[in-house]
Structures are given as structure tokens and as C-alpha cells.
Amino acid sequence: MNQVEIHIKGKTYQFPTIIGTDGKEGIDLSDFYRKTGLVTVDPGLFNTALGLSKVSRRDPEKGELSYRGYDIAELAHQSTFVETSYLLIYGDLPNKQELADFSKRLSKHSMIHEDMLNLFDGFPGVANPLAVLSVMVTSLSSYYLEDYEEKLDMGVDLITRLLAKIRTIAAFTYKHSVGHPFVYPLDKNPYCTNFLYMMHSVPAGAYNVPEEFDRILNQLWILHADHEQNVSNTAVQAVGSTQANIFASISAGIMAQWGAREGGRPTAAIALIEDIIKSKTDVKHYFERFKTGEAKLHSNGFGQKAYDTVSPRAKVVRGIVQEFYKNRKLNAVEETALKIDELVWNDSYFIENLLYPNLEFYSGVVFQTLEIPKEMFSVMQVIGRLPGWLAHWKEQRKKGDFSKFRPKQIYVGENQRKYVPVQSRI
């Protein structure tokens, strides 16, 4: 085992290094505070690895992303969301029988308890869908046993249940918001088709999901499925480190999606496109203000700070989206989006500053085509990210050697203040 030496105030301390299977190396500072009496300060944890994982690998310098060793481009073009979910959760691609059994379990468990329907009535129609989704997911813990630690195999079954039910809960959340009756899932429908069916069907007439809609939603959710240690995944693991149940842990990830920096970019991308349409300005002229610094582009679905080069997800999704819209009659949003795509990827300013349309930009456009309302975009991301959250939660539980997250801080406030009775305060 390699060691690194750190010199502090005339003393030398040695710490082991850990080398990943991809050759990346890190310093194990587990004993740093105990040995030195000091803490490391790393706001945002950008230089801190929370632990070891076999789930996914992101290489910021090379612009690479893989799930369990499989490149995301291969998975997006050849796999399905259900198959990729199995891969992330269980570690290997399923054989034909395993995939069939997993798909059958997802169909079997797609229904939710009828008593849960009453919970939807407690929310006003204008409630944020993430608030509803989080509460409904947490409420599932009331319908299943609590002995997760003693029966981890049951925990794995709960993983399947949650992955099955999340799309039903999400679709019911939308139906409640618009005052429509709930549409129950059909076992014969594939995973993504079933979600779109529940979203758009009404008793007066069933909605037939186009095959190309099913395919592109599979691809988008595959690309969202895991992205290493992002904020929402970290939230899941932070809560999970207390040995909280799976539903509480996943609910924390859902809440992390609420922020504009984590789950709001597809919505912001559509807002930008709609502003271009409303302003009746051509795309090239509109984007000049980003070059002059009059406006910033990052929050609107451009660039990806997690990479020092072009995001692999952006490269993959761009090709998928271009192919999807190639023979379709475009509406104003789609037409404008493709003009933005053509402009940005061929303009030296945006290329040099890595301000390319990212996964969230393209996702927002496709969600709009799938007739998903903007208020539901973050929910769509939650469904896509759920397999990764579940995989990391399961990995954390199975290790059995993890500690409760308890970061330290450096206090910079006032000291030794004396209490003054309220009548004597000025």
C-alpha cells in the first residue's frame, strides 16, 4: 500500500492511498483528525470521496461515464431502462430469464394501496409535484415492515417495489393536479409505455403510446440513471447512513431535486426557448447577449461543471434527439431548440467555453414533445435517477461497515458571550 506524507508544524504524518480499478488515486484521510487534531475544509465536497463504490464511474478529464463498467453510449443505444436498472441495482446485465422475471415483478408491484389514494386529496391541485411525490414515497413505509436491517433480502424486494410504484405515484400526482381520474397501470405495457399511458389516458378514451415515445423515454431515463456522487445521490446516502428505511432515504433524494441547481434545468431550458419565441428574435441574435456577458447561460441547461470537457451524456443525447426529430413535424419549441443546437455546437465562443446544450436541455425539449407539463419535469428526473439511488443505497447497506455521516466544521462566530437579562438589553 502506498503512503503519502503530510508535514504539519514540524511533524510528519503518513496516510495510505487508495487506487481505484481505473487507476485513479486518493488519499485515505479517515484518521486525519485523530492523528493531527486538524480538519480539512472542502466546501461542496468537490475534493472529497465519501467512500468506495462499484456502481458508476465518471472521469471529468476524459469526459467518460459508465455504469458498472458499461459505457453509457452503449447502454443508451442498445439497452432499456428496466435492463439498465437491473444492471445498476444488481451489478450485472440480466440474462433473458432474469430480465423477464424482473420485468414481471415491476408489473406485479406497480399498483399502490388503495388507502394511499386518500392522501392525494390532502394536497391542493397547485402543490409542487415533488412535495406530493416525497410524501407519498415516505408513506410507503407505513405499508411495509420496518425490519430492513435484519432482512436485507426484503430490502432488495422493496427496491423492486419502489421502482415499480414510483411511476404510478408520479402519474397519479399529475392526474390529481389537473383534476382527472386516476388511470391504473396495465401489466401488458412496458415500463415507460405504462407511465405515459397512466399520464395521458382518460376513461373516455385510451391513449396509445407511440413506439418512438417509449424508446426515447427509455433512452433519456438511462442517461439520467446515475451520475456518481451528485447532490441528490449524496442526500440519499446521508440519510441512509443513519440506517433510515429505504423510503425515507429516497425521499431525501427527491427533495434534493427541488433546487434549481439540481432538478430545475430542463424547466429553465424550456423557459429560455419560450422567451426566444415570445421575443420574436432569431436565435443567433438572442444568443449574442450571452457572449457579451449580459446574461448567463449555465442555469438554462448549458454546460456541465462535472466535466472538464464535453459531457458524455450531452454527446449521446444530442445524437438521439436529432434522430428523433429528423422526420417529425416540429412545433415552435422543437424548431427553436434545434436551431439553438445547430448554433451553439458550431460557434467557437460556446465551444471554447464548454457552453454546449446538456442532457437537461435536450430532456426538457423531449419532455415537452411527450406532453409532460413543465411542473413535472423534476419528477421525470426523479424516476430516471431512482435506479442509481437504489443501487447506492443497497451498496451502502450491504457493506455494513459504513459510519453515520458526521462532517466537522470550523467555527468562525463569537465566543464567550455573557447572557444579559432581557430587561437590561439595549
N, C-alpha and C positions, 0 to 999 in steps of 0.2 A: 504493500500500500504506500503510495506516495504521500509525502508530508510537505506542507508549506510552513515557513517560519514567519511570524509576525513580531516585529520589535516594538515594544511599548515601554517608554520611560526606562530604558536601560535593561529591560528584561526581554527574554526571547521565549515565545510560545510556539508550540508546534500543533498543527491541526491537520487531520487527514484530508485527502482529496477523494472525491467520488467521480468515477468516469462512467458515463452512460454508454450504451451499446452503439451509439452513433459517434463516439469519440469526444463528445462534449464533456468538459471537466468543471467541477465545482468544488468549493471548499466547505467541509463539514464544520459548521460553527455551533454545533449543538452545545458544546461545553465552553463557548467563548465567554459568557458572563461568569460562569463558575470559576474559570481559570483567571480571568483578568479583572473582574469587577466592573467591566465596561459593557455597554450595549452598542450594537450597530444601529445607525439611523438610516432608514431606507424608505422614505415616503413613497407610497404607491406600490411598494414591494417589487419594484422593477428589477432589482438586483438580487432578489431572494427567491430561492426554490423552497416551496413548502414541503416537499418530500420527493419520493421516488414514485414514478408511475409508468405503467406499460400501456396506457390507453391511447395516447396520441403524442405526436412529435411535431413541433413547429420549429423551423430553422429561419430566424429573421434575416440572416445574411444571405442565404441562398434562395429564400422565398419558397420554402418547401413546407408541406403539411401532409401528414399521413395518419391514418387510423390503424392501430395495431400492426404497423409496418406496411400497409397498403396505401399507395398514393391516392389522394382524393380525386384526381382526374379519372383514374381507372374506375373508382367506385361510382362517381357521378355518371359516367357514361355506360357502365355495364351492370351495376348493382341496382337494388331497390332500397327504399328507406327501411323496410322491415328487415331485409337481409343485413344492411349496414348496422341497424340497431342491434341485431343478434351478435354481429362481429364485435361491436364496442362493448356490449354487456358481458358476453361470454368468452371473448378472447380470440375466437377463430371463426372463419366463414362456415356456415352450416352446410351439411350435406343435404341432399334432396329431401330425405325424410325429416331431418331436424328442422329444416325450413318450413316444411308442411305442418309439422306439429306446432311450431312457434306461431305460424300464421293462424292456425286453428285456435290456439289459446287466446290470441289477440281478439279474434272474432267472438269467442265464447265469453270473454270478460269485458266486452265493450259497453254493456249495459251498466247503468248505475242504479243504486237502490231507489225505489220509488219515493221513499221518505225524503230523499235529497231534493226532490223537485220543489218541496215546500220552501227550501232555503232560498231558491231563486226569487220567490215572492217578497223576500225581505229586502231586496235591493231595488232602488228606483231604476227606471229604464236608462237613465243617464249615467249610471255608475260606471266607473272605469272598469273595463273588462278584466284587467289584471287583478283588481281588487276582488272581483267575483271569483275569478279562477283560483286565486290564492286561498280564499276562504273555503271554496268547495273541495280543493285538494286536501287542505288540512282536515276538513270534516270527514274525509275517508278513514282517518284513524279511529273514528268512533264506530266504524262498521267492521273493523278487523282487529285481531288480537294484538296485544301490546308486547308480547314476549319476543321481540325481534332479535335480541342478543343471544337468547338461549336456542332459538330455532332459526338459524340463518338461512336454511333452505326455504323456510316460509318467507323470509325477507326477499329471497330471489323470486318467489312466486308473486309477491307483492309488487316487485319490479314489473313483471309482465302485466299484472292487473292495472297498474298506474299508466303504463304505456298504452294500454288498450282503452282506458277510460278517459284519458286526457282530451282526446279529440271529441268525445261525446260531450264532456263538460264544456269544452270550448264552443262547440256548435250550439249547445243549449244556452250558453251565455249570450251568444249573438241573438238567438231567437227570442229570448226574454227581453233584450234591449229594444227590439222592434215590435214587440207585442204579438209575435207569431206563435202558433202552437209548436211544441217540440216534435221533431221528426226523429224516430228511433233508427238506430243503425240496422243494416241488413247484413247478415252473415256472409252472403254471397259476394258482397263487394270487397275489393281490395282495400288496404288501409287508407290510402289517400283519396280514392274514389268515395269511400264511405264518409269521410269527413266532408267533402264537397257536397255529397248527397244530403247529409244532415243540415248543412248550412243553407242550401238553396231550394230544397224541396218544400212543397206546401201540400196540404191534404187535397186541394183542388186539382193538383197536377204534379206528378213526379218529375224530378229534374234528372235528365240523362247527362251524366258527366262525360264530356268528350275525352277520348283516349289521350289526346295530346295534353289535356289539362292534368290528367292523372300522372303522366310521365314527367312533366316539368315540375310538378309539385314534389314528386319523388326526388328529383334532382336537387331542387332548392333545399329541401329538408336534409338531404345527405350532406350538402355543403355547410349547413348550419349545425350539424350533429355534434361536433366537438371542436374546440379551438384551444386546447390545452388549458392553461390556468387563467381563464378570463374572470371578470368580476363576478358574474352570476355563478360560475362553477366554484369559485372560491367561497362564495356565500353558502352554497350547499355544503361544502366540506367544513366550513367553520361551524355551522350549526350541527352538522353530523358528528363533529369531533366531541360533542357533549354526549354522544350516544342518543341524541334525539331520534325519534322514529323517522322513517323514510318520508312520510307525508309532510312533516314539519320541515325537514331538510330541503325538500324540493320546493316547498312554499317560499322558503328564503330566496331560492334562485329566481322564482317568479317575481318576487318583489324587487330584486336587483335589476330586473328588466325594465322597471318603471322609469328609470332615469334616462334622459335624452342621450347621454353618452354611451349607454349600453343597449337600449332597445328602441330608441326613438328615431334612428336614422332613416329607415325606409319611409316613415311618415314625412320626415323633413325633405327627403328627396322628391316625393310627390308634391309637397308644398312648393318647392322650388320650380318644378315643372309647371305647375298650375299658375304660378306667378308669371312665368315667361309667357304663357298663353294669354293670361289676363292683360299683361302689359302690351301685347301685340308687337313685341320686339323680336327680331330674329335672334337665334341662339348665339351667333357669333358676337353680335353687338352686346347682348346681355352679359356674356361671359367676360367681356373686356373689363368690367368692374372688379373682377377677381384678380386680374393681372395688375391693376393699379393699386390694389390694397383697399379699395373702397368697401369690400365685403370679403368675408372669409368663407371658404368652401368646405372645410372639414366636417362641420356638423350636418351637411346636406348629403352625405353619402359618397364622399370622395376621399381617396387616400386611405391608408391603414397604418397607424403608428406601430402596430405589432410587427411590421416588416421594414427592413432597410432597403428593400427593392419592391417590385410589384407583387402584391398578394397573389398566391397561387389560386385562391378562391375566386379572385376577380378575373383572372385569365380564363379559368374554366367556365365560370358563369357567363362571361361575355360571349363565348362561342355558342353556348347552349341557347342564350336569349336571341342571338342573331339568327340562328337556325329556326327557332320557334316562330319568330315574326316574319320570316322570309316570304311565306306565301299567304299571310293573313292580311285582311283589310284592316288598316290601322286607324285607331281613333286619335284624337288630338294629343293625348298624353303619350301614347306609344310612339307616335310620329316624332314628337318633340324629344322624347328620350333617346331615340335612335340618332337624331341629329346631334344631340349632346355627345353621345357615344362616338360618333364619327369625328366631331370637332376635337374633343379632348384627347383622344388617342393619336391624333395627328398634329397636335400643337406642341411645339418644343417647350413652351413655358410649363404646361401641365405635366408633360412627360418628365422634364428635369426636376420638377418639384414633387413628383410622385402624387399628383392630384388626379388620379385616374378614377373613373366610376368604380366603386367597390361592390361587394356582394350585396350590401344593404340597398344600394341604389337600384340595382337590377331587380332585387327581390320586390321592392316597392312597386316597380312597374308591372311585374308579373302578377303580384297580388291584386293589383287594380284590374288587370285583364281577367283574373279569376273571379272578379266581382266581390272581392273581400273588402269591406269598408276600412278606411284608414284607422279607425279606432281599434280594429282587430289585428293590425299588423304586428304588434308586440306579442300578442297571443300566438300568432303564426310562428314567430321566432321561438317562443317557449316550446311548442310542440316539436320543432326541429331540434332544439338543444336538449330536450329531455333524455334521449339515449346517452349522451355524453355525461350529463349529470348523474344518471343512474349508474353508469359504468364506474365513475369516480367514487360515488357513494358506496357501491359494492366493493370496490377495490380497497377503500379505506376500512370498511368493516372486516373484510377477510384478512387483512394484515394483522389486526388485533394488537399491534404494538404502537399505535398512534397515541399521541397525547392531545388533551384538550387544547385548542388554540388559546394561547395567553401571551400576546406580544407585550413588550415593555414600552415605556415612553421616557422622554427626558422632560422633566417638569420645568417650565420657564415662568411660572406665576410668582406671586408674592409669598413671603414666608413670615412666620412668627407674628401674625397679626393678633391683636387682643380684642376680645369681644367687648363691645360697648353697648350698654342697655339702650333700647330704642328711644327712651325719653332724653338721653344725653347726646344722641347723634345730631349733628348739624346738617 
